[in-house]
Amino acid sequence: LALTLIAAPSLSRTLGAAFSGTSPSSWLGHPDTPSRHFLATGGVTGGAAAAAAPRQAASAAAAWRGGAAAASLGAVLVVCGRRSLHLRLRSVRVFSTQAAAKAQAAVLETVETSNFVEDIVAKDSSKGTYSGRVCTRFPPEPNGYLHIGHAKSICLNFGIARKFSGTCNLRFDDTNPASEKQEYIDSIKEDVRWLGFEWDGPAHYASDYFGKLYEWAKMFVEKDWAYIDELTAEEISEYRGSLTRPGKDSPYRNRPIEESLALLEKMRAGEVEAGKAVLRAKIDMAHNNVIMRDPIMYRIVKDTPHPRTGTDWPIYPSYDWAHGLSDAIEQVTHSVCTLEFNMHNELYDWFNERVKSMGCLECEALPRQHEFARLEMTNIVVSKRKLKRLVDGGYVDGWDDPRMPTLSGMRRRGYPASSLRRLCELIGVTKVPTAVIEFNLLEACVRDACKEETNAKLLCVLQPLRVTVTNYDSAADEIIEVPADAEGLPLRKLPFGRELLLDREDFMEVPEPGFKRLTLGGRAKLRYGYVITCDEVVKDEHGEVVELRCSYDPESLGKPPPKKVAPVHWAHATSSVPIRARLYDRLFSEPRPEEREDFMDALNSKSLAVMDARCEPCVTELCGPDLLGNDKESPLVQFERCGYFALDRLESERSVQSGGPLVFNRTVTIKEAWKPAGKKSPRRR
């Protein structure tokens, strides 16, 4: 079991060469050990990983001459991590507690290693298959917003082009006008750029090639490689057969070529009703691959304007007909897609080879399709159909709702783009179709990115509880100055007076075991301020605490807190700035919502909590109304002990226009805090 996480023989060879004959303990002091690498496939779970264990173990044993090193490497595949990410090991499904302990201690020197797709590209380049060229593409269908699964494909395709000094095209496979919108096209472009990538040249569209595709389809009919079929959709499905039963020929399969050509031209002219006819390739109805049983090349779609071509075309090419040929037209060298297109690989080559044989393609070597496992993650769904159901049903506030797994939703929530790139780097590229990534690993990447990219740390009270400082006699407020720091924060002025606010979670009248903050008769240190003692608790008629009456120690300012006196954040009752804090949790409370009969039953009813909070005055200078309406990214700020937050420009603009406060979305908590349903969450989230 300790060897089940070994993923790549190439990695084993590299590490074997570097550490042959050394012991695991010696790696910790290796002079070239990087401090910021976190190579993880430990977040991957699934039966296929275990099934591959014997083969991977044999490969590792052959590559490593040091037996102790081989055993420890097998325990990991979470290597070279910073401490904060090592602590996420408990969020990753490892196969033994002992292995996890070894993983946290192991630090290995690594060099950049290839995934299996990059190995293919490197091999083609060395052989001169495409005269040294490398051209990839990212080909989304503009029928929805991009989600986190697309981030993996974007990073892979653009990353290959960058690594091999090649190019990467952005092409929209816009062959289904019924579900496509210009809104989706614009959002996809924005998401790709936000992730840090830029496509080469102008964006491409399958619709750019509609004319060529139609002319080639006519040539197919002339060569008796295609025919017009007038079976209904149900009949076509029945005639196609199944995985265990061969199909049978359509009665229209051997109709005269001239008749098929005439019908195709009528379809093009809009003279045939939708559903009455389709153009099918003539391959083999008994083929082992069901996809190859006379696939559809054109179908009729009338009275549905296309986002780019309007109503020029009453017929549209199928995905299989348009996709591979678009790659060939653009002279793509490596067509990288997810595993669900594996069965389409043979058809991809068949169409391209037939068109090339007619002398219609300029590429010297045809592109080849290579499949990898898509990103699967707990507590989310990535089906566009299901995401659309959430949007259309009003369960979320649009495609960019911060709870959605869409890139626009994550951007609005405040996720740094670097966190998603890092996640894609950690999970790697495999062909394991059952691999599932823990959501905690994504949050760990976000948390680490926020630590690196956030300079502002402010005091904010999410659930205000009134505090009266009874021995503060001055009628005027005192200003506590917090000096400017090297990280960019200006001089901060914190008003202190008789009326203050504490967070309700920082007080317990009868403390639970381990509670270290303010209690009745106990003390707490106000951050940057004084030590206070709670002398009295005031409750309402329902028995709820509504006020704390405290005394302060005037001599405690600027001094470290006494032993066993915990610091707490606070705000002035009237001089602080009101804000609205939106605290987001996971959209689904179950790890695998798609395993439910209806995935909607797994929705988390507590995925959003809205707090009327109070923040120190400096927040208006860092994130004030002046930032609204511009194109800059929403600034990230840490509200101490509460989490990392991002200004929600859209909601803030609406709120400010109506006289309301700024709105902040919590990006991620300071520490991992989520617990499965039925388990108690920590008090400080």
TANORMO-V203987 format. One record per backbone hydrogen bond with DSSP energy under -0.5 kcal/mol. CO is the residue of the C=O (numbers start at 1). NH is the residue of the N-H. Records with the same first field share a line. If there is no record, write none. Layout:
# TANORMO-V203987
CO->NH ; NH
This chain:
# TANORMO-V203987
1->4
3->6
5->7
8->12
9->13
10->14
11->15
12->16
13->17
14->18
15->19
16->20
19->22
23->26 ; 27
24->27 ; 28
25->28
26->29
27->30
30->33
38->40
39->79
41->44
43->438
45->436
46->49 ; 50
47->51
48->52
50->53
52->56
53->57
54->58
55->59
56->60
57->61
58->62
59->63
60->64
63->65
65->67
66->70
67->71
68->72
69->73
70->74
71->75
72->76
73->76
74->5
77->41 ; 42
79->39
82->85 ; 86
83->87
85->88
86->89
87->90
88->91 ; 92
89->92
92->94
96->100
97->101
98->102
99->103
100->104
101->105
102->106
108->110
115->119
116->120
117->121
118->122
119->123
120->124
121->125
122->126
123->127
124->128 ; 129
128->131
130->133
134->167
135->333 ; 334
136->169
137->139
138->140 ; 171
140->142 ; 173
141->143
142->181
146->407 ; 408
147->150 ; 151
148->152
149->153
150->154
151->155
152->156
153->157
154->158
155->159
156->160
157->161
158->162
159->163
160->164
161->166
162->165
167->136
168->200
169->138 ; 171
170->204
171->173
172->174 ; 206
173->175
176->179
177->180
181->185
182->186
183->187
184->188
185->189
186->190
187->191
188->192
189->193
190->194
191->195
192->197
193->196
204->172
205->208
206->209
207->210
209->213
210->214
211->215
212->216
213->217
214->218
215->219
216->220
217->221
218->222
219->223
220->225 ; 226
221->224
225->282
227->229 ; 280
229->278
232->236
233->237
234->238
235->239
236->240
237->241
238->241
239->248
245->242
250->253
252->255
256->260
257->261
258->262
259->263
260->264
261->265
262->266
263->267
264->268
265->269
266->271
267->270
273->276
277->300
278->229 ; 280
279->297 ; 298
280->227
281->283
284->287
285->247
288->290
289->292
290->293
292->284 ; 294
295->281
297->318
298->279
299->316
306->310
309->312
310->306
312->314
314->301
316->299
318->322
319->323
320->324
321->325
322->326
323->327
324->328
325->329
326->330
327->332
328->331
333->368
334->336
335->337 ; 370
337->372
338->341
339->342
341->344
342->345
344->348
345->349
346->350
347->351
348->352
349->353
350->354
351->355
352->356
353->357
354->358
355->358 ; 360
356->359
368->335
370->337
372->339
374->376
376->437
377->380
379->588
383->387
384->388
385->389
386->390
387->391
388->392
389->393
390->395 ; 396
391->394
396->398
398->401
401->404
405->148
406->410
407->411
408->412
409->413
410->414 ; 415
416->419 ; 420
417->421
418->422
419->423
420->424
421->425
422->426
423->427
424->428
429->116
430->373
431->433
432->435
436->45
437->378
438->441 ; 442
439->443
440->444
441->445
442->446
443->447
444->448
445->449
446->450
447->451
448->452
449->453
450->454
453->455
456->638
458->640
459->616
460->462
461->614
462->464
463->504
465->502
466->548
467->469 ; 500
468->470 ; 550
469->472
471->473
478->480 ; 496
479->481
480->494
481->483
482->492
485->488
489->485
492->482 ; 494
493->495
494->480
496->478
498->469 ; 500
499->573
500->467
501->571
502->465
503->506
504->507
506->518
508->520
509->511
512->515
516->566
518->508
519->522
522->534
524->526 ; 532
525->568
526->529
530->526
531->553
532->524
533->535 ; 551
534->521
536->549
538->546 ; 547
540->543
544->540
546->466
547->538
548->468 ; 550
549->535 ; 536
550->470
551->533
552->554
553->531 ; 556
554->557
556->559
562->565
564->566
566->525
568->527
569->503
571->501
572->576
576->578
577->615
578->662
579->581 ; 613
580->582 ; 664
581->583 ; 611
582->584 ; 666
583->609
587->604
589->677
590->593
591->379
592->595
593->596
598->601
599->602
600->603
602->589 ; 590
603->605
604->607
607->585
609->583 ; 611
611->581 ; 613
613->579
614->461
615->577
616->619
617->620 ; 621
618->621 ; 622
619->623
620->624
624->627
625->628
627->630
635->647
637->639 ; 645
638->458 ; 640
639->642 ; 643
643->639
644->667 ; 668
645->637
646->665
647->649
648->652
649->653
650->654
651->655
652->656
653->657
654->658
655->658 ; 660
656->659
662->580
663->648
664->582
665->646 ; 667
668->644
673->682
676->679
683->685
